[in-house]
Amino acid sequence: MAEPIIIVDKAKVVYNEGKSNEVRSLDGVDLQIFPQEYVIIHGPSGCGKSTLMYSIGGFQKPTSGEVTVEGKKISKMTQKDIVKLHQTGIGMIFQAFYLIPTLTIIDNVCLPRTFMGENVKKRREDGMKLLQHFGIAEQAYKFPSQLSGGQKQRVAITRSLVNNPQIILADEPVGNLDSESAKNVLQILKDLNEVEKKTIIMVTHNPEHLFYGDRIIHMKDGKIIGEEVNKEKRSLDYFEKKRQEELKKDEVELPSELKLLMRTFKNLTPAQMGSLLVPFKAKQLLSHVVSELNEEQLRLAENFLREVLFDNMRLGDLSKKLDLRFEEGGANWNKRRAQSFAMRIEQILEQAKSQKAMSQNAKAQSHLQMGRYLETYFNLHLDDEMRERFYKLMQSRFESKIDSIAMKNQLDLSKAKGGVGLNTITAEKIVREVEIIMLINFSG
């Protein structure tokens, strides 16, 4: 999986170019999408996300720049090539369904193959198999007006798959659906990606849908403003190269405290600033406190943590949400684990809040409060000399004079050699506690 299946290179889409009412729907967008990825393009209305999708699908040619799909440049394609791409290479799902009201469901599903001169019996057999797969075979000879919104969207998905394309584009596919139907459609797209190995690109303005994707592309004013990774499916070589390019590009402009934090949290990049930093904080806070839970339990818990960090959920409700069953909208933890986890999160967030609330005059003494907290929590037995060194280390780290590695080395170094003289395991735990609190407080 070394090569991207889709490459968007400096793509611009400009309407009324050079006029007073010029609109830049896309403004120099670069994007690479790899086979079997589930990529979500997210942003407010009018940010250019649908234009980007239509450019990828060959429905909208860029004013400048290039889009390449499966090694073929859209700008070089003839009209016949574009038709073939739509027939066999890409399946499209729209918010408005676009089912033909005068055709039965089975004929709507088979429509993309009607124009290919294929045997009627063969295409209907294949269409029925897909309808059965999505649980709507009994609707095959009804008309669209007789179906619910969720059923119509499943028909639209079936139609997009009838030619077995490798790429599925979904433009706000649940925008017209109730919450239960939306959940079903989103699960279908997830299964198409994970089970059928389709590359999924979905446009949405709804932040509640973002956890479905492997990678989230955030857009604003025609530009990509950030990227969030839930599950990495890109080539490792590509990922490391991209990270190094970002680090090199932003090295001079980065705050020193962020540079030091990046040494500890290896997946933290300059792109994760502003609101994008909160999902990263939630992921790191979760991994710091919890282990031995399955992927779904962790994913849901991470979503709840994001809501807490975004102030959309009260910390007091966290334990209740974790303890609820999956079907009730919870994370399916047991009560004792949920309560213990919530108490630990509250402890860390309270400590972070306390540190942040200190006035500028008292900031120089914040390391003393942190030192006392760590002494108590880790049950440290320090003599006066060890304590003095310990607190000086805290001060140096809080003032960003040292990074986590230097702090850990000094904590672990023997007292005779000028260190604090803690054991390695305790030193590592202390460093991690300090770093997670500093990360929570970092605002970019």
Secondary structure, 3 states (H helix, E strand, C coil): CCCCCEEEEEEEEEECCCCCCCEEEEEEEEEEECCCCEEEEECCCCCCHHHHHHHHCCCCCCCEEEEEECCEEHHHCCHHHHHHHHHHHEEEEECCCCCCCCCCHHHHHHHHHHCCCCCHHHHHHHHHHHHHHCCCHHHCCCCHHHCCHHHHHHHHHHHHHCCCCCEEEEECCCCCCCHHHHHHHHHHHHHHHHCCCCEEEEEECCHHHHHHCCEEEEEECCEEEEEEECCCCCCHHHHHHHHHHHHHHHCCCCCHHHHHHHHHCCCCCCCCCHHHHHHHHHHHHHHHHCCCCCHHHHHHHHHHHHHHHCCCCCHHHHHHHHHCCHHHCCCCCCHHHHHHHHHHHHHHHHHHHHHHHCCCCCHHHHHHHHHHHHHHHCCCCCCHHHHHHHHHHHHHHHCCCCCHHHHHHHHHCCHHHCCCCCCHHHHHHHHHHHHHHHHHHCCC
